[in-house]
Amino acid sequence: MREFTVRVTSITTLAVEAESEDEAIDKACEEAWKYDADEKTGEILKEDD
């Protein structure tokens, strides 16, 4: 597992552990509702090994 920092809204980023960038984006977007997200698009900002 690697750790990814994913932007899921214009003001919220989440750190998630995932096998790939696609999985990290999916995981982060699934959590976006906790932050009253009005959008569900993800963008990888950083990847840590």
Secondary structure, 3 states (H helix, E strand, C coil): CEEEEEECCCCCEEEEEECCHHHHHHHHHHHHHHHCCCCCCCEEEEEEC
